[in-house]
């Protein structure tokens, strides 16, 4: 089970840090990702990170502003969001997929079988 937190209301240019904590074991064997869904839009990929943190990917629009990281000891994945823009407003979801060490990176909604409940990020002045 995944529990996301850290969303809120922030002004443009501001920062937030999202957290997603897993319950149960084997977090270190899961590929993790953040997705987001704005009102009336499909859920979209934001960032992902492999089991060890050695491979990280971002959607183009958040590169240089968002940072994904994980702490396997704390069973938590983070999304540090800086320089937030109006268009970053969305419900943010963390997602997990149990993988083998040599698995490829995953980017699609259908690639993931565990989801957090979502946390709302609103960027507004």
C-alpha positions as CSV (number, residue, x, y, z in Angstrom):
1,X,0.0,0.0,0.0
2,X,1.2,3.5,-0.9
3,X,0.5,6.7,1.0
4,X,1.2,10.0,-0.6
5,X,1.4,13.3,1.1
6,X,2.8,16.8,0.8
7,X,0.5,18.4,-1.6
8,X,-1.0,21.9,-1.0
9,X,-1.5,25.4,-2.3
10,X,1.5,27.2,-3.5
11,X,2.2,30.4,-5.4
12,X,3.9,30.3,-8.8
13,X,7.6,29.9,-8.3
14,X,7.2,28.2,-5.0
15,X,8.2,24.7,-3.9
16,X,6.7,21.6,-2.5
17,X,8.0,18.2,-1.6
18,X,5.8,15.2,-2.1
19,X,6.4,12.0,-0.2
20,X,5.1,8.5,-0.8
21,X,5.6,5.8,1.8
22,X,5.0,2.1,1.3
23,X,3.7,-0.3,3.9
24,X,4.9,-3.8,3.9
25,X,8.2,-5.2,2.8
26,X,10.2,-5.3,-0.4
27,X,10.1,-1.6,-1.2
28,X,13.6,-1.8,-2.5
29,X,12.5,-4.3,-5.2
30,X,10.0,-1.8,-6.6
31,X,10.4,0.6,-9.5
32,X,8.8,3.8,-8.5
33,X,7.2,6.7,-10.3
34,X,5.1,9.8,-10.0
35,X,2.2,10.6,-12.3
36,X,-0.2,13.5,-12.3
37,X,-3.7,14.2,-13.5
38,X,-5.1,17.6,-14.1
39,X,-8.9,18.2,-14.2
40,X,-10.3,16.9,-17.5
41,X,-7.0,15.4,-18.6
42,X,-5.5,12.0,-18.7
43,X,-3.0,10.8,-16.1
44,X,0.6,11.6,-17.3
45,X,4.1,10.5,-16.4
46,X,6.1,12.9,-14.3
47,X,9.2,11.1,-13.1
48,X,10.5,7.6,-12.3
49,X,13.4,6.0,-10.5
50,X,14.7,2.5,-10.5
51,X,15.3,0.3,-7.5
52,X,18.7,1.6,-6.7
53,X,18.2,5.2,-7.8
54,X,20.8,4.8,-10.5
55,X,18.3,5.5,-13.3
56,X,16.0,8.5,-13.3
57,X,13.7,10.0,-15.9
58,X,11.6,13.1,-16.1
59,X,9.0,14.4,-18.5
60,X,10.4,17.3,-20.4
61,X,8.3,20.0,-18.9
62,X,9.6,19.3,-15.3
63,X,13.3,18.7,-16.1
64,X,15.5,21.1,-14.1
65,X,12.6,21.9,-11.7
66,X,11.6,18.5,-10.2
67,X,13.8,16.0,-8.5
68,X,12.7,12.4,-7.7
69,X,14.6,10.5,-5.0
70,X,14.1,7.5,-2.8
71,X,15.1,6.2,0.6
72,X,14.8,2.5,0.6
73,X,15.4,2.3,4.4
74,X,12.4,4.5,4.9
75,X,10.4,2.9,2.2
76,X,9.7,6.3,0.7
77,X,10.0,8.0,-2.6
78,X,10.1,11.8,-2.9
79,X,9.3,14.4,-5.5
80,X,10.9,17.8,-4.8
81,X,9.1,20.4,-6.9
82,X,10.7,23.8,-7.4
83,X,9.8,26.8,-9.6
84,X,6.2,25.6,-9.7
85,X,4.0,26.8,-12.5
86,X,0.2,27.1,-13.0
87,X,0.3,24.2,-15.3
88,X,1.7,21.9,-12.6
89,X,-1.6,22.0,-10.9
90,X,-2.9,18.4,-10.6
91,X,-3.5,15.5,-8.4
92,X,-0.1,13.7,-8.0
93,X,0.0,9.9,-7.7
94,X,2.9,7.7,-6.8
95,X,3.1,4.3,-8.4
96,X,5.0,1.1,-7.9
97,X,5.9,-1.9,-9.8
98,X,7.8,-5.0,-8.5
99,X,10.7,-5.6,-10.8
100,X,13.9,-7.6,-11.2
101,X,17.2,-5.9,-11.0
102,X,17.8,-5.7,-14.7
103,X,14.3,-4.5,-15.6
104,X,13.9,-1.6,-18.1
105,X,12.5,1.7,-17.0
106,X,8.7,2.1,-17.0
107,X,6.7,5.1,-18.1
108,X,3.1,4.1,-18.8
109,X,0.2,4.1,-16.4
110,X,-0.5,0.4,-17.4
111,X,3.1,-0.5,-16.3
112,X,2.3,0.0,-12.7
113,X,0.2,-2.2,-10.4
114,X,0.2,-0.3,-7.2
115,X,-1.0,3.3,-6.7
116,X,-1.2,5.8,-3.9
117,X,-4.4,7.7,-3.2
118,X,-3.1,11.0,-4.8
119,X,-2.2,14.3,-3.3
120,X,-3.5,17.6,-4.7
121,X,-1.0,20.3,-5.8
122,X,-2.5,23.7,-6.6
123,X,-0.4,26.4,-8.0
124,X,-2.2,29.7,-7.8
125,X,-1.6,33.3,-7.0
